Amino acid sequence: MKIKSSRDLVTEALSEIKTISPKEGLEKINNKSCNLIDIRDIRELERLGRIENSSHVPRGMLEFWMDPDSQYFKDGKIDMNKEMVLFCAGGLRSALATKSLQEMGFTNVCHIEGGFGAMQNSGFKVVK
């Protein structure tokens, strides 16, 4: 059996989605023009902190929390009229998550290159 590797899936996603720099992400959050969505695992947030003004939507629940028809939909957690800017620890999971949201029909969605690691060095405030 031949399967696609995780590397192949990420490469494919990156060719189909919008990627922005941490600087661009910071401008968007400072302008209040987007939802900054942290898809890291809760243990990562507890250990490393979170980005101020971000919303936590764990990767494993993303599609369910973002689907208004799902019993798990988190009404009011995310402003569905604003751009969705996703990030994870390094940019791989958020690439896959961004592609998944596009497949759901979201058109105003992107992810931050380098994720949390790059964001810490680009002016984002980390809170514990």
Order of alpha helices (4+ residues) and beta strands (2+ residues): alpha-beta-alpha-beta-alpha-beta-beta-alpha-beta-alpha-beta-alpha-beta
